[in-house]
């Protein structure tokens, strides 16, 4: 009797939501998903997609499938499903955000910027989308016209209620980059010190502190980011960078361990993480490994939409390594 009641509830739920009978492959997939058994869930989602093309629940199934594939480090497959959903659901904020986050994860910040730009066409007043748009352009190092577009969009937001930490932080970082707005750096750090500071805000401040060689401060923010996302490639590679700077914190072997994990987590797709790994090998005087990884970083950087932000620095490293290994 209990089983019959559960089946009836399932039928009613699916009919009210999708106006169809349940797709049992997706029902099973959802159970595995909730149990964090992502590989099994992905198999059932894929089975359902093969048999039920153009089903009303197809796009939701693809969103969940993309997450399962991401957990299994099948990043390119996950991205393909997210692009499909974003193209077929242009009003879906969640689909575009997940796609942009994945693109940032693999070091393709300009791709993420364009993803956010498309999302803003249908949701122009979403503070989170604008913040991600601005953050992605900043992370890419431009171009200036996209940064201006992002800033112009942020001006249109009428803040109400709670402060949007992410948007405020990206605006402060823009002011700092442009050399405008006294106190922008201090304001950015105050926002990063908030207990609910988003991961991206912590990454921004951590990178700024590393660039200014404020290592202890940088690690304070990055450890907070590590607690939010322990396997995030950018968190790991920024921490690695902090161990490559001369001084009492210098530890190139540990830096190599950190950034190797970062590269693995991107499936060796992010030129930035590989660039840092090449630097770590260089510090360890393993010039052959450094040259191999730096060349791979250059190869992946050439595939990016736009130009890898630190391409000139990477090119100089390759030249130095090539001269050293030939000698």
Secondary structure in CASP SS format (residue, H / E / C, confidence):
PFRMAT SS
TARGET T0000
AUTHOR 0000-0000-0000
METHOD secondary structure of the structure
MODEL  1
X C 1.00
X H 1.00
X H 1.00
X H 1.00
X H 1.00
X H 1.00
X H 1.00
X H 1.00
X H 1.00
X H 1.00
X H 1.00
X H 1.00
X H 1.00
X H 1.00
X H 1.00
X H 1.00
X H 1.00
X H 1.00
X C 1.00
X C 1.00
X C 1.00
X C 1.00
X C 1.00
X H 1.00
X H 1.00
X H 1.00
X H 1.00
X H 1.00
X H 1.00
X H 1.00
X H 1.00
X H 1.00
X H 1.00
X H 1.00
X C 1.00
X C 1.00
X C 1.00
X H 1.00
X H 1.00
X H 1.00
X H 1.00
X H 1.00
X H 1.00
X H 1.00
X H 1.00
X H 1.00
X H 1.00
X H 1.00
X H 1.00
X H 1.00
X H 1.00
X C 1.00
X C 1.00
X C 1.00
X C 1.00
X C 1.00
X C 1.00
X H 1.00
X H 1.00
X H 1.00
X H 1.00
X H 1.00
X H 1.00
X H 1.00
X H 1.00
X H 1.00
X H 1.00
X H 1.00
X H 1.00
X H 1.00
X H 1.00
X C 1.00
X C 1.00
X C 1.00
X H 1.00
X H 1.00
X H 1.00
X H 1.00
X H 1.00
X H 1.00
X H 1.00
X H 1.00
X H 1.00
X H 1.00
X H 1.00
X H 1.00
X H 1.00
X H 1.00
X C 1.00
X C 1.00
X C 1.00
X C 1.00
X H 1.00
X H 1.00
X H 1.00
X H 1.00
X H 1.00
X H 1.00
X H 1.00
X H 1.00
X H 1.00
X H 1.00
X H 1.00
X H 1.00
X H 1.00
X C 1.00
X C 1.00
X C 1.00
X H 1.00
X H 1.00
X H 1.00
X H 1.00
X H 1.00
X H 1.00
X H 1.00
X H 1.00
X H 1.00
X H 1.00
X H 1.00
X H 1.00
X H 1.00
X H 1.00
X C 1.00
X C 1.00
X C 1.00
X C 1.00
X H 1.00
X H 1.00
X H 1.00
X H 1.00
X H 1.00
X H 1.00
X H 1.00
X H 1.00
X H 1.00
X H 1.00
X H 1.00
X H 1.00
X H 1.00
X H 1.00
X C 1.00
X C 1.00
X C 1.00
X H 1.00
X H 1.00
X H 1.00
X H 1.00
X H 1.00
X H 1.00
X H 1.00
X H 1.00
X H 1.00
X H 1.00
X H 1.00
X H 1.00
X C 1.00
X C 1.00
X C 1.00
X C 1.00
X C 1.00
X C 1.00
X C 1.00
X C 1.00
X C 1.00
X H 1.00
X H 1.00
X H 1.00
X H 1.00
X H 1.00
X H 1.00
X H 1.00
X H 1.00
X H 1.00
X H 1.00
X H 1.00
X H 1.00
X H 1.00
X C 1.00
X C 1.00
X C 1.00
X C 1.00
X C 1.00
X C 1.00
X H 1.00
X H 1.00
X H 1.00
X H 1.00
X H 1.00
X H 1.00
X H 1.00
X H 1.00
X H 1.00
X C 1.00
X C 1.00
X C 1.00
X C 1.00
X C 1.00
X C 1.00
X H 1.00
X H 1.00
X H 1.00
X H 1.00
X H 1.00
X H 1.00
X H 1.00
X H 1.00
X H 1.00
X H 1.00
X H 1.00
X H 1.00
X H 1.00
X C 1.00
X C 1.00
X C 1.00
X H 1.00
X H 1.00
X H 1.00
X H 1.00
X H 1.00
X H 1.00
X H 1.00
X H 1.00
X H 1.00
X H 1.00
X H 1.00
X H 1.00
X H 1.00
X H 1.00
X C 1.00
X C 1.00
X C 1.00
X C 1.00
X H 1.00
X H 1.00
X H 1.00
X H 1.00
X H 1.00
X H 1.00
X H 1.00
X H 1.00
X H 1.00
X H 1.00
X C 1.00
X C 1.00
X C 1.00
X C 1.00
X C 1.00
X C 1.00
X C 1.00
X C 1.00
X C 1.00
X H 1.00
X H 1.00
X H 1.00
X H 1.00
X H 1.00
X H 1.00
X H 1.00
X H 1.00
X H 1.00
X H 1.00
X H 1.00
X H 1.00
X H 1.00
X H 1.00
X C 1.00
X C 1.00
X C 1.00
X C 1.00
X C 1.00
X H 1.00
X H 1.00
X H 1.00
X H 1.00
X H 1.00
X H 1.00
X H 1.00
X H 1.00
X H 1.00
X H 1.00
X H 1.00
X H 1.00
X H 1.00
X C 1.00
X C 1.00
X C 1.00
X H 1.00
X H 1.00
X H 1.00
X H 1.00
X H 1.00
X H 1.00
X H 1.00
X H 1.00
X H 1.00
X H 1.00
X H 1.00
X H 1.00
X H 1.00
X H 1.00
X H 1.00
X H 1.00
X C 1.00
X C 1.00
X C 1.00
X C 1.00
X C 1.00
X C 1.00
X C 1.00
X C 1.00
X H 1.00
X H 1.00
X H 1.00
X H 1.00
X H 1.00
X H 1.00
X H 1.00
X H 1.00
X H 1.00
X H 1.00
X H 1.00
X H 1.00
X H 1.00
X H 1.00
X H 1.00
X H 1.00
X C 1.00
END
